[in-house]
Amino acid sequence: MFSARALLTATLVVGALGVGACSSGNGGGGATQVAAASATGPVTLRIGDQNNAMKTLFDASGAATGASYKIEWDGFTDGPHMNAAFSANRIDAGYMGDTPAIFAAAAKAGVRVIATAKATQQTSGYYQFLTRPGSGINSLANLKGKRLAATRSTALEGYLLEVLHTVHLTAKDFTLVDVPLTTLTSTLVSGGADAAISYEPATTAYLAKTPGAKQLAVPEIPIFSVELASQKSLADRAKRVALIDFVGRLAKAESWRQANPDKWIDAYYVGLLHAPAAVGQKIFQTVGRYHYVAVTGSGLESHLEDQQKLFEAGGELPSGAYIATLFDEQDNRDFDAAIAGGKS
């Protein structure tokens, strides 16, 4: 049966399999068995997944074929809860939006960035600012003093702060209404907020059913997703070799997805989420245009530092140079090479 709730949540985590930021989750997505052998014995990678998006991509593209290790998928629906799993040494790697990575660094979760993906069309269509009828909001500047619905510590909150910064507003200029992703537009309908960050297909449905509601014009803001790995796992030579291979396969799988959108839509939106093909097509056109890039030279580190300052201004994060702990030159060389090899 088609679950609109599951689809709304999953929409945020399939752009490059990692711009996600949703509500809590647990449990594994099952295991993908590939040949398991190495010089030091069998290797198992515990990979944090979101809404089975990465597992589905690996299965549909055949990306794991011939790998010399086993993949165990651990299912989440957001970056913040995946950060907790890193702190508990429950996973070796996992993907998330940019903002949760900042909180992981601040919490000293012991992780590093091993891969990043970036929107090829910036933010066009990915997130939307919606207003409640009668709110008197006609532009971003009108959001001062208003109640804005978003999900705290996720990529949505980071995006919200970045956009408002362009009109010289900070976290102190509005009241954040912290709600789960699946209730953003319903919070507007109930009058619990004056505006909200939204995404498709929730945006189209809300505007169609809510006369007087508006979608605000916003500037282009870069959006990244990241693949994080545990520093402990990176220090284990056998796991490090497996992680480098995994990232190369991830880049290859993403290239497959971009080249085979119909197959991806059929496997994920139709096959897994039981959504109509037309809905899957619309979502892919909205959020599907991402690609993996080398971490070196991507601008990710400076992007995270800029976002950290916005959270600092609102009192949500401490000051400090902890973003640098997410990056390592040797890691960048090894994993950037894997990404280049996977895309070739």
N, C-alpha and C positions, 0 to 999 in steps of 0.2 A: 504494500500500500504506500502511496506517495505521502511522505511526511514533510509538510511545509516547514515545520520547526527545524527538522534535521537539515533541510536544504538551506535555510537561512543561515544556520550556524556554519555549515560546510562552505558556503560561498566565500567566507573570509579566509579560508585556509588553502585554497587551491591555486591561487595566483602564484606560480612558481613553487607550489606546495610550501608556502611559508609566509604569507603575509597575515597569518591568522592571529586572532586574539579573541578568545571566546570564554565560555564559562567552564566550570570544572568538569573533569572526567577522570576515569580510571579504567583499569582492566586492559588487557592486551588485545591487539588486533589479530592474534594468532601468530604462527611462525611460518616463515618461508624457508624450507630446507634446501640448501644448496650444498654441494660437496664440502665437507668439513674436514680439513686437514691442513696442518702447517708444520713447520720444523719443530715447534714446541708443543704440538698436540692440537686438538680441535679448538677452533676459535668461534665464539658466538658474539655477535654484535647486538646489543640491546638498543633498538632505535625508537626514539619517541616519535610517534605519528600523530596526526590530527585528523579525526573523522575518516580514518582508513584511506586518506588520499594518497599518501606515498606508497603504501602497500598495494593499492589498486593500480597505481602507475607502474610499479615494478612488475606486477603480475601481467598487466596488459601489454607492456612493451617488451617483456622478456629480459629486463635489464639485469636480473640476478643470475641468468644462465651462465654456468661455468665458474661461478665464484667459489673460492676455496674456504668458505666460512658459512656459518649459519646466521640468519637474521631472525631475531625475535622482535616483533613489533609490539610496542607498548602504547596503548591508545590514550590520547588526551584531546581536549577541545580548546586548550589555550596555552600560551607561553608561560604565564605565571605559575600554573600548576606543574608544568614541565620543569620549571626552575626548582621547585621543591623536590622533584624526582632526582635532579642532578645533585642537589645537596644531600640527598639520602643515598647517593651512589646506586640508584636504581636503573639508570640508563647510561649508555656510552655516548650517545649523540641524539640530537633532535632538532627539529626546525621550528621557527617561530617568527613573529614579526620583529621589527627593529626595537620597539620600546621595551619588551620584556628582557631583551639582552642587556639593556642598561641597568635594569633592576637586578639582574643576575650578577653583574659586575659589582654593583653597590653592596649586595649581600655577600660578596666573596664566595660565590657558589662554586668556584674552581672550574671555570669553563673558558674555552677559547673559541673564536670564530674560525671555522674551517671552510666555509663556503658562503657566498651571498648571491642573491638574485635581485634584479632590479627591473622595474616596469619599463617597457620599451616605449610606453606612451605616457610616462609620468603618472599623474593621478587621474587622468581623464576617465570619469565614469566609475572609479573604484569606490570612493566614499562620497556621500552626499550630505549636505547640511539641509535639514528639513525644518520647517516651522509649524507651529500650531496656529490654526485660524484664530484671528483676533489678537495675536500676540504683538502686533505692531512692528514686527521685524521684517525689514525689507532689504537689509544689507548686513554684512558681517559687523560693521561698526555698531549696529543696533543691538548686538548681543550683549553689550555692556550692561551689567546688573541683572541679566536674565538667568533662568535656570536651564542648564544644558545637559541633556541626557547622553551619557557615554558609559563605557565600562572601564573602571579604574585600572591603571597599571598595564593596559593593553595598548596595542598599536593605534586603536581608535583615540585613546586619550592623547597619545603623542601627536597624532595628526591634528587633533583639535587644537592643541597648544601651538603647533607650528603655523596653522592657518591663521589663528587669531593674532599671532605675533606680527603678521603682515599688516595688521591694522592697529598695531600698538596696544593690544590688549593682552593681559596676563591672566594667570589662574586666579588672581585676586580680584579680577574684574567681573567674575560670574560665579554662580553656584553650580558645582558639578552634581548632577543627580546620577549616582552610581547604580546602574541597573544591568541585568544580564543582556547580552546581545540580542537575544530573541524577543526582548520586550521593549526595544527602543521606540518603535513607532507606536506601540500600544500605550506607552507612557505619555506620548503626545496626545493620543486620543482621550486618555483619562484625565488630562489636564495636569499631570504630574511634572511636566516640563514645558518650557516655551519653545525649545528647539532641540534637535537631536542629530547625532551623526547616524547615517543610515547606509544601506547598501542594497544592491539588487538581489532578489526580486522584491524585497520589502518596500523599496522606494516607489516603484511603479504602482504597487497595490495601494499604498498609503495615499499617494496623490490622486489616484483614480476614485478613491472612496471618501476623500476628505475635501469637500469644496472649501476654498479659501486658504488651503495649505499652500506653502511655497517651497521651492527649492532655490537656495541662494547660490549666486555665482561665487566661485572660489578661485584663487590663483593656483598655478601648478606647483605642487610640492613633491619632491622625490620620495618614492616609497621603496624600501628595501625589505627583504626577508633574509633571515640568516640561518645557517646550520651551525649549531654549537656542538662542541665535543668536550667531554670531561678531561681535565688535565691529567687525572689519574690514568684514564684510558690511553691518552696520547703518550704517556710515559711507558706504557707496556708495548714493547716492540711489535709483538704479534698483532695486537689490536690496532696499533698505529698503521701497520701495513694494510690491514683489512679496511680501516677507515679511509685511507687514501684511495684504495680500490673502490670502495663504496661511493665516494664522492665523484669519482670518474664515471661510474655507472649512473649516478643521479643526474649528472649533466647530460649524459647520453639519453637517458629516459626523458628528460625535459625536451631535448631536441626532437625526440619521437613524438611527444605530445603536441608540440607546435606544428609538426608536419602531418599529424593525423588527428585533427580535432574531432572529426566525426567518430572515430574509434574511441577516443577518450571520452567523449560525451556519452556514447553508448555504454561504455564500461562503468563509468562513475555515476553520472547523473541519472541515467536510465537504469543501468544494471544494479547499482548499489543503493541509490537514493530513491529509485522508482519515480523519478520526475518525468514529465512529458519531454520528449526530445526538443521541442521548441523552447521550453524553459531552459534546458541545458545549453542550447545554442546561444540564447540571449546572455546567459551568465558568462559563458566562455568569451564572448565578444567584449564583455564588460571588464572581466578580471583576468583573462587568460594570457595576455601578452606580456609575459615575463621571460627573462633568460638569465642563466647563470653567468657571472662575470668573475674575473680574477679579483680577489679581495684587494690585492695591491693596486693602487690607482683607481679604485672604485669610488672613492669619496666616502665610504661607509664610516670610517673612524671619525672624521670631522663632522659628519651628519649626526652621529650618536652624541658627540660632545656638544653640539649645538642644542640638541634636544634635551640633554642632561641639564643644561643651563636653564631651560624653560621650566623643568620640574623643580630645580633648585629654587627658582624665584617664587614658586608656589608653595615651597616648604615640604614637598613630597620626597625629595632626595637630598642627601647631604652633599656639601661641596667636596671636591677632591678630584684627583686625576686618575680615577679608577677605570675609566674607559680603556686606557692603555693596556690593562691586564687582559683584555679580550683578544689581544693581537700578539703574534710572535713571528719574527722574520722567517725562521726556519719552517714553521707551519705554513706561512704564506707561500713560500717557494714550493714546498711539497704538494700542497693541496691546489694551488693555482695551476701547477703543471698537470695535475689529475683532471681538473676542469677543462683545460685546453685539450688534453688528450681525449676526453669524453665527448667533446663537441666536434672533434675532427673526423 
